[in-house]
């Protein structure tokens, strides 16, 4: 589920374990999780197309989630390619 932002946090944690403390985020509210995660994504060049208001009380728009995931994937894969 993408509802609470933990899936985004887990994805970014797998690439940046030193920049996102997944275990402490698990105890936070969805808005804090999303804000923290999207702030980190923004530092690597993925613009915020979703906000913390889109999470927690309702399921975020599926198309917006997929668009954001695509942007995140493209940025992370280009980072991965540059490192290898």
Backbone as CSV, one residue per row, in Angstrom:
resi,resn,N_x,N_y,N_z,CA_x,CA_y,CA_z,C_x,C_y,C_z
1,UNK,0.829,-1.190,0.000,0.000,0.000,0.000,0.873,1.254,0.000
2,UNK,0.443,2.240,-0.712,1.163,3.524,-0.769,0.539,4.539,0.178
3,UNK,-0.506,4.145,0.900,-1.295,5.081,1.694,-0.530,5.843,2.760
4,UNK,0.427,5.201,3.414,1.096,5.881,4.529,2.498,6.370,4.193
5,UNK,2.959,6.158,2.986,4.266,6.660,2.568,5.434,5.742,2.880
6,UNK,5.209,4.669,3.638,6.318,3.790,4.002,6.918,3.069,2.798
7,UNK,6.131,2.794,1.789,6.684,2.141,0.592,7.696,3.062,-0.091
8,UNK,7.386,4.345,-0.168,8.341,5.314,-0.732,9.593,5.381,0.139
9,UNK,9.399,5.396,1.458,10.532,5.462,2.387,11.421,4.230,2.257
10,UNK,10.811,3.061,2.131,11.594,1.827,1.989,12.396,1.842,0.693
11,UNK,11.797,2.325,-0.356,12.498,2.412,-1.638,13.710,3.325,-1.540
12,UNK,13.526,4.504,-0.991,14.654,5.426,-0.850,15.682,4.918,0.160
13,UNK,15.214,4.263,1.210,16.143,3.704,2.201,17.063,2.662,1.562
14,UNK,16.555,1.918,0.593,17.391,0.898,-0.059,18.541,1.525,-0.846
15,UNK,18.366,2.750,-1.301,19.425,3.462,-2.030,20.255,4.356,-1.112
16,UNK,19.626,4.905,-0.082,20.283,5.868,0.809,20.066,5.489,2.273
17,UNK,20.601,4.345,2.722,20.348,3.932,4.099,20.906,4.894,5.142
18,UNK,21.902,5.677,4.758,22.481,6.633,5.696,21.695,7.943,5.766
19,UNK,20.756,8.153,4.860,20.010,9.418,4.835,18.574,9.294,5.295
20,UNK,18.096,8.075,5.443,16.717,7.904,5.883,16.669,6.744,6.878
21,UNK,16.200,7.028,8.084,16.113,6.025,9.141,14.734,5.380,9.074
22,UNK,14.659,4.286,8.343,13.378,3.631,8.098,12.707,3.179,9.394
23,UNK,13.483,2.619,10.314,12.892,2.107,11.556,12.216,3.205,12.368
24,UNK,12.815,4.390,12.424,12.170,5.468,13.178,10.964,6.025,12.423
25,UNK,11.013,5.989,11.100,9.866,6.472,10.324,8.643,5.591,10.514
26,UNK,8.840,4.312,10.748,7.713,3.389,10.925,6.802,3.811,12.068
27,UNK,7.330,4.575,13.005,6.561,4.997,14.172,5.915,6.368,13.977
28,UNK,6.123,6.986,12.830,5.625,8.342,12.582,4.258,8.314,11.898
29,UNK,3.620,9.464,11.874,2.351,9.596,11.165,2.622,9.705,9.663
30,UNK,1.640,9.375,8.823,1.851,9.372,7.373,2.365,10.697,6.810
31,UNK,1.880,11.824,7.320,2.328,13.110,6.793,3.816,13.328,7.046
32,UNK,4.312,12.934,8.206,5.736,13.065,8.517,6.568,12.138,7.645
33,UNK,6.091,10.919,7.450,6.795,9.954,6.607,6.923,10.495,5.185
34,UNK,5.813,10.961,4.652,5.808,11.472,3.279,6.677,12.717,3.158
35,UNK,6.559,13.637,4.101,7.360,14.860,4.052,8.854,14.523,4.071
36,UNK,9.271,13.660,4.979,10.676,13.273,5.096,11.164,12.597,3.819
37,UNK,10.376,11.670,3.328,10.752,10.912,2.136,10.816,11.800,0.899
38,UNK,9.802,12.631,0.709,9.773,13.479,-0.478,10.819,14.584,-0.417
39,UNK,11.145,15.046,0.780,12.233,16.029,0.912,13.550,15.411,0.454
40,UNK,13.807,14.156,0.846,15.020,13.475,0.397,15.004,13.281,-1.117
41,UNK,13.881,12.847,-1.649,13.775,12.648,-3.099,14.022,13.958,-3.847
42,UNK,13.554,15.048,-3.287,13.755,16.349,-3.925,15.235,16.714,-3.970
43,UNK,16.008,16.312,-2.958,17.437,16.623,-2.952,18.198,15.872,-4.050
44,UNK,17.635,14.761,-4.534,18.297,14.036,-5.628,17.709,14.391,-6.991
45,UNK,16.775,15.346,-6.996,16.263,15.853,-8.261,14.888,15.380,-8.683
46,UNK,14.137,14.770,-7.765,12.771,14.353,-8.081,11.820,15.384,-7.488
47,UNK,11.149,16.163,-8.341,10.265,17.212,-7.831,9.051,16.626,-7.100
48,UNK,8.575,17.369,-6.118,7.392,16.935,-5.370,6.160,17.108,-6.243
49,UNK,5.559,16.000,-6.623,4.306,16.075,-7.362,3.142,15.623,-6.486
50,UNK,3.474,15.126,-5.307,2.488,14.747,-4.302,2.854,15.485,-3.014
51,UNK,1.901,15.636,-2.142,2.200,16.275,-0.858,1.701,15.392,0.264
52,UNK,2.086,15.735,1.478,1.648,14.931,2.612,0.137,14.945,2.796
53,UNK,-0.527,15.957,2.268,-2.000,16.007,2.354,-2.646,14.889,1.545
54,UNK,-1.910,14.325,0.574,-2.446,13.255,-0.258,-2.426,11.895,0.439
55,UNK,-1.876,11.819,1.639,-1.700,10.549,2.325,-2.348,10.562,3.694
56,UNK,-2.602,9.365,4.211,-3.092,9.221,5.576,-4.592,9.077,5.694
57,UNK,-5.338,10.024,5.177,-6.793,9.966,5.326,-7.483,9.314,4.140
58,UNK,-6.803,9.293,3.017,-7.391,8.690,1.822,-6.271,8.082,0.985
59,UNK,-6.657,7.232,0.069,-5.680,6.629,-0.828,-5.285,7.659,-1.873
60,UNK,-3.985,7.872,-2.095,-3.569,8.846,-3.104,-3.975,8.402,-4.505
61,UNK,-4.088,9.360,-5.382,-4.456,9.103,-6.770,-3.444,8.151,-7.403
62,UNK,-3.940,7.050,-7.971,-3.057,6.013,-8.530,-2.162,6.534,-9.645
63,UNK,-2.700,7.354,-10.521,-1.901,7.896,-11.616,-0.785,8.800,-11.087
64,UNK,-1.087,9.622,-10.108,-0.068,10.498,-9.520,1.030,9.694,-8.834
65,UNK,0.641,8.617,-8.153,1.633,7.748,-7.518,2.528,7.114,-8.580
66,UNK,1.937,6.607,-9.646,2.723,5.971,-10.709,3.644,6.978,-11.402
67,UNK,3.170,8.189,-11.628,4.015,9.226,-12.228,5.205,9.540,-11.323
68,UNK,4.945,9.639,-10.027,6.021,9.934,-9.077,7.009,8.772,-9.019
69,UNK,6.500,7.551,-8.983,7.379,6.379,-8.962,8.246,6.303,-10.214
70,UNK,7.679,6.652,-11.357,8.448,6.650,-12.598,9.580,7.663,-12.529
71,UNK,9.279,8.855,-12.045,10.317,9.884,-11.905,11.387,9.432,-10.917
72,UNK,10.969,8.835,-9.829,11.902,8.340,-8.826,12.767,7.217,-9.394
73,UNK,12.145,6.285,-10.076,12.875,5.177,-10.698,13.917,5.690,-11.683
74,UNK,13.514,6.596,-12.553,14.451,7.133,-13.551,15.646,7.807,-12.889
75,UNK,15.406,8.560,-11.846,16.500,9.249,-11.149,17.404,8.252,-10.428
76,UNK,16.815,7.277,-9.760,17.619,6.303,-9.027,18.413,5.394,-9.963
77,UNK,17.836,5.028,-11.077,18.556,4.189,-12.037,19.692,4.957,-12.700
78,UNK,19.489,6.235,-12.980,20.577,7.027,-13.568,21.691,7.215,-12.541
79,UNK,21.333,7.345,-11.259,22.329,7.416,-10.194,23.102,6.102,-10.116
80,UNK,22.386,4.992,-10.196,22.998,3.674,-10.162,23.956,3.464,-11.334
81,UNK,23.543,3.862,-12.527,24.369,3.718,-13.721,25.625,4.563,-13.622
82,UNK,25.512,5.752,-13.060,26.654,6.646,-12.929,27.695,6.078,-11.960
83,UNK,27.219,5.328,-10.959,28.128,4.770,-9.965,28.862,3.523,-10.454
84,UNK,28.285,2.826,-11.437,28.932,1.589,-11.899,29.792,1.749,-13.078
